[in-house]
Amino acid sequence: MKAEPESRIVKGKDVKFSIDDLYAMKDSTSPWDGVRNFEARNIMRDQMKVGDKVLFYHSNCKLPGVAGTATIVREGYPDYTAFDAEHPYYDAKSTDPDSPKWFM
């Protein structure tokens, strides 16, 4: 799983997320929203299963690399942020919630 540990502003919102942010979440659990890469989407949607272990990778930072590990706690489901025009990860081409383009 790829994350950006340093600040990056999208639509006025800081979208940084590091392994420390994950650990700070309730039950150290967070949805993986904003994935806009088809290969990653396909893996999340079709292959990741509850209990799978993943590498947590920091990118777009001074020292990119594996920052830790995580465990999948829910199988892929539609990324609702793609339909929210106010959200940084909104995708204007994702118009049909019954046939979602993006998954988290």
C-alpha positions in Angstrom: 0.0 0.0 0.0 1.4 3.4 -1.0 1.1 6.5 1.1 2.5 10.0 1.1 3.9 11.0 4.5 4.7 14.6 3.5 2.1 17.3 3.0 0.5 17.7 -0.5 -2.5 19.9 -0.9 -5.3 18.8 -3.3 -8.4 21.0 -3.6 -7.3 22.9 -0.4 -7.0 19.7 1.7 -3.8 18.1 2.9 -3.8 14.5 1.7 -0.7 13.3 3.4 -1.0 10.0 5.2 1.9 8.1 6.8 2.2 4.9 8.8 2.1 7.0 11.9 -1.3 8.4 10.8 -2.5 4.8 10.3 -1.4 3.9 13.8 -3.2 6.9 15.2 -6.5 5.9 13.7 -9.1 4.0 15.8 -8.0 0.4 15.8 -5.2 1.4 13.5 -7.7 1.0 10.6 -8.4 3.4 7.7 -10.0 3.1 4.3 -7.6 3.4 1.4 -9.3 6.1 -0.6 -8.1 8.0 -3.6 -6.4 5.1 -5.4 -6.5 6.3 -9.1 -4.3 3.7 -10.7 -6.1 0.9 -12.6 -3.5 -1.9 -11.7 -3.7 -1.0 -8.0 -7.5 -0.8 -8.2 -7.7 -4.2 -9.8 -5.5 -5.7 -7.1 -7.5 -4.1 -4.3 -10.8 -5.1 -5.9 -10.0 -8.6 -7.1 -7.1 -10.0 -5.1 -6.8 -8.5 -1.6 -8.5 -10.6 1.0 -9.2 -10.1 4.8 -6.1 -11.2 6.7 -3.6 -10.6 3.8 -0.4 -8.8 4.8 0.8 -5.8 2.8 3.8 -3.6 2.8 3.1 0.1 3.7 5.2 2.1 1.4 6.0 5.9 1.7 6.3 7.7 -1.6 6.8 11.3 -2.7 9.1 12.0 0.2 12.8 12.5 0.9 13.3 8.8 1.9 10.8 6.6 0.0 10.5 3.0 0.9 8.7 0.5 3.1 7.7 2.1 6.4 6.0 -1.0 7.9 3.4 -3.6 7.4 -0.4 -3.7 7.6 -3.2 -6.3 7.5 -6.2 -6.1 5.2 -9.4 -5.9 7.4 -12.0 -5.5 4.6 -12.2 -6.6 1.0 -12.3 -3.9 -1.7 -15.5 -1.9 -2.0 -16.4 1.2 -4.2 -14.5 4.4 -3.4 -17.4 6.8 -2.6 -15.0 9.7 -2.6 -14.9 9.5 -6.5 -18.5 10.7 -6.5 -18.1 13.6 -4.0 -17.3 16.8 -5.9 -16.0 18.4 -2.7 -13.5 15.6 -2.0 -9.9 15.9 -3.2 -10.2 12.5 -4.9 -13.4 13.3 -6.8 -13.4 11.9 -10.4 -15.8 13.8 -12.7 -15.7 10.8 -15.1 -17.1 8.5 -12.4 -20.7 9.1 -12.8 -22.5 5.8 -12.0 -22.4 4.5 -8.4 -24.0 1.3 -9.6 -20.9 0.7 -11.8 -18.0 2.1 -9.8 -14.7 2.9 -11.5 -12.6 3.1 -8.4 -12.3 0.9 -5.3 -10.8 1.3 -1.8 
